[in-house]
Amino acid sequence: MKVKLLNFTPKPDLTVYLAARVCYSKVGIEELEEEISDERVKKLIRKVVMSGHHSVLEHAYFTFGVEGVSRVTTHQLVRHRIASYSQQSLRWVDAKDMEVVVPPSILERPEALMLFNEAIEKTREVYDKLLRIGVPKEDARFVIPQGISSKIVFSMNARELHHFFRLRLCTRAQWEIRELARLVLAEVRKVAPIIFEKVGPPCVMEGKCFEEKPCDSPPSL
Ligand SMILES: Cc1cc2nc3c(=O)[nH]c(=O)nc-3n(C[C@H](O)[C@H](O)[C@H](O)COP(=O)(O)OP(=O)(O)OC[C@H]3O[C@@H](n4cnc5c(N)ncnc54)[C@H](O)[C@@H]3O)c2cc1C
C-alpha cells in the first residue's frame, strides 16, 4: 500500500492557530499574525485539540493519493462522510490484470494461499470470458473479488482526520484500514506536526477504552 500527501492547506498549524486565536482575542488579524511564536502555536492547538473545540481544525485540508489498497478497505474509508473521494472506476478501467491484496492470515498459511490463488485465477478466467463474449465491463465487474487492488484520491480536513484516526487507529479496527490510517498519519505529521501531535483512539486521547473487548495494549502512535 502506498499513501502520498498530494496537497494541503499551506501552513496548516498556523492556519488553525489563527482561526482559534481570533475566537479569543480583541485585536485585529494583522496584529495576531505579528504575535505568533512556536510556543504560542503549540500551546493553543494542544488546548483546542484536548478541549474539543474542533471546528477550528476544519480550516486545514489535506488531499491524499492511495494505491495498492483493497476495495474492502476503500469501502470502509468512504463511510467517512465529511470528505471527498475519487476512485478508479471498474466501469472504465478493465480488470484483466487485476492485482489482489492478500491478507497476512492467508499469506502465512500455504493451504489458505493455494485456495485463495485458485479462486482468484478462476475469477480472472470468468471475467476475461465475459468480456470476450460481449458483456460490458460494468457488468463483468460483478465477479471481481473485494480484495482487488484499487486507487483512490481523497481529501479530508483536520477535524475529520482526527475522527478518522480515533476510529481507525484503534487495534480493534480492521488491519488494512489501520495500516492506511498509520500511513496517512505519517504523511500529515510531516506538514502539520502540532495539529496531529496527539491523535488516536480513546485509550490514547482520554485514557479510556469503550470497546466491549478491550485489547491488551494501546497502539503506539
Ligand atoms: C471498528 C469498526 C467497526 C465497524 N463496523 C461496522 C459494521 O459492522 N457495519 C457498518 O455498517 N459500519 C461499521 N463501521 C463503520 C461505522 O459505523 C461508520 O460508518 C464509520 O466509522 C464512519 O464514521 P462516522 O459515522 O462516525 O463518521 P463520519 O462519516 O466520518 O462523520 C464524522 C462525524 O460527523 C457527524 N455526522 C456525519 N454525518 C452525519 C449525519 N448524517 N447525521 C448526524 N451526524 C453526522 C457524526 O458526528 C460523525 O461521527 C465500523 C467502524 C469501525 C471503526
PDBQT file of the ligand as one rigid body, heavy atoms in Angstrom, charges set to zero:
ROOT
HETATM    1  C1  LIG A 301     -14.197  -0.948  14.446  1.00  0.00    +0.000 C 
HETATM    2  C2  LIG A 301     -15.296  -0.540  13.495  1.00  0.00    +0.000 A 
HETATM    3  C3  LIG A 301     -16.272  -1.442  13.150  1.00  0.00    +0.000 A 
HETATM    4  C4  LIG A 301     -17.292  -1.065  12.247  1.00  0.00    +0.000 A 
HETATM    5  N1  LIG A 301     -18.251  -1.984  11.928  1.00  0.00    +0.000 NA
HETATM    6  C5  LIG A 301     -19.261  -1.627  11.086  1.00  0.00    +0.000 A 
HETATM    7  C6  LIG A 301     -20.297  -2.556  10.738  1.00  0.00    +0.000 A 
HETATM    8  O1  LIG A 301     -20.306  -3.697  11.176  1.00  0.00    +0.000 OA
HETATM    9  N2  LIG A 301     -21.265  -2.161   9.890  1.00  0.00    +0.000 N 
HETATM   10  C7  LIG A 301     -21.297  -0.886   9.385  1.00  0.00    +0.000 A 
HETATM   11  O2  LIG A 301     -22.211  -0.561   8.615  1.00  0.00    +0.000 OA
HETATM   12  N3  LIG A 301     -20.333   0.015   9.694  1.00  0.00    +0.000 NA
HETATM   13  C8  LIG A 301     -19.341  -0.324  10.528  1.00  0.00    +0.000 A 
HETATM   14  N4  LIG A 301     -18.362   0.597  10.838  1.00  0.00    +0.000 N 
HETATM   15  C9  LIG A 301     -18.411   1.926  10.215  1.00  0.00    +0.000 C 
HETATM   16  C10 LIG A 301     -19.006   2.976  11.161  1.00  0.00    +0.000 C 
HETATM   17  O3  LIG A 301     -20.314   2.631  11.528  1.00  0.00    +0.000 OA
HETATM   18  C11 LIG A 301     -19.007   4.366  10.479  1.00  0.00    +0.000 C 
HETATM   19  O4  LIG A 301     -19.813   4.335   9.312  1.00  0.00    +0.000 OA
HETATM   20  C12 LIG A 301     -17.638   4.822  10.066  1.00  0.00    +0.000 C 
HETATM   21  O5  LIG A 301     -16.691   4.544  11.060  1.00  0.00    +0.000 OA
HETATM   22  C13 LIG A 301     -17.679   6.341   9.773  1.00  0.00    +0.000 C 
HETATM   23  O6  LIG A 301     -17.666   7.050  10.980  1.00  0.00    +0.000 OA
HETATM   24  P1  LIG A 301     -18.774   8.086  11.463  1.00  0.00    +0.000 P 
HETATM   25  O7  LIG A 301     -20.128   7.676  11.013  1.00  0.00    +0.000 OA
HETATM   26  O8  LIG A 301     -18.572   8.388  12.904  1.00  0.00    +0.000 OA
HETATM   27  O9  LIG A 301     -18.459   9.408  10.870  1.00  0.00    +0.000 OA
HETATM   28  P2  LIG A 301     -18.081  10.256   9.582  1.00  0.00    +0.000 P 
HETATM   29  O10 LIG A 301     -18.910   9.904   8.414  1.00  0.00    +0.000 OA
HETATM   30  O11 LIG A 301     -16.599  10.193   9.459  1.00  0.00    +0.000 OA
HETATM   31  O12 LIG A 301     -18.556  11.652  10.109  1.00  0.00    +0.000 OA
HETATM   32  C14 LIG A 301     -17.920  12.296  11.214  1.00  0.00    +0.000 C 
HETATM   33  C15 LIG A 301     -18.942  12.739  12.229  1.00  0.00    +0.000 C 
HETATM   34  O13 LIG A 301     -19.837  13.669  11.625  1.00  0.00    +0.000 OA
HETATM   35  C16 LIG A 301     -21.135  13.507  12.169  1.00  0.00    +0.000 C 
HETATM   36  N5  LIG A 301     -22.048  13.112  11.085  1.00  0.00    +0.000 N 
HETATM   37  C17 LIG A 301     -21.714  12.746   9.822  1.00  0.00    +0.000 A 
HETATM   38  N6  LIG A 301     -22.822  12.501   9.102  1.00  0.00    +0.000 NA
HETATM   39  C18 LIG A 301     -23.873  12.707   9.929  1.00  0.00    +0.000 A 
HETATM   40  C19 LIG A 301     -25.284  12.592   9.782  1.00  0.00    +0.000 A 
HETATM   41  N7  LIG A 301     -25.850  12.223   8.640  1.00  0.00    +0.000 N 
HETATM   42  N8  LIG A 301     -26.038  12.887  10.831  1.00  0.00    +0.000 NA
HETATM   43  C20 LIG A 301     -25.510  13.275  12.000  1.00  0.00    +0.000 A 
HETATM   44  N9  LIG A 301     -24.195  13.377  12.231  1.00  0.00    +0.000 NA
HETATM   45  C21 LIG A 301     -23.378  13.107  11.202  1.00  0.00    +0.000 A 
HETATM   46  C22 LIG A 301     -21.032  12.401  13.231  1.00  0.00    +0.000 C 
HETATM   47  O14 LIG A 301     -20.780  13.008  14.470  1.00  0.00    +0.000 OA
HETATM   48  C23 LIG A 301     -19.827  11.619  12.786  1.00  0.00    +0.000 C 
HETATM   49  O15 LIG A 301     -19.190  10.902  13.837  1.00  0.00    +0.000 OA
HETATM   50  C24 LIG A 301     -17.338   0.265  11.718  1.00  0.00    +0.000 A 
HETATM   51  C25 LIG A 301     -16.343   1.165  12.100  1.00  0.00    +0.000 A 
HETATM   52  C26 LIG A 301     -15.332   0.782  12.964  1.00  0.00    +0.000 A 
HETATM   53  C27 LIG A 301     -14.268   1.789  13.341  1.00  0.00    +0.000 C 
ENDROOT
TORSDOF 0
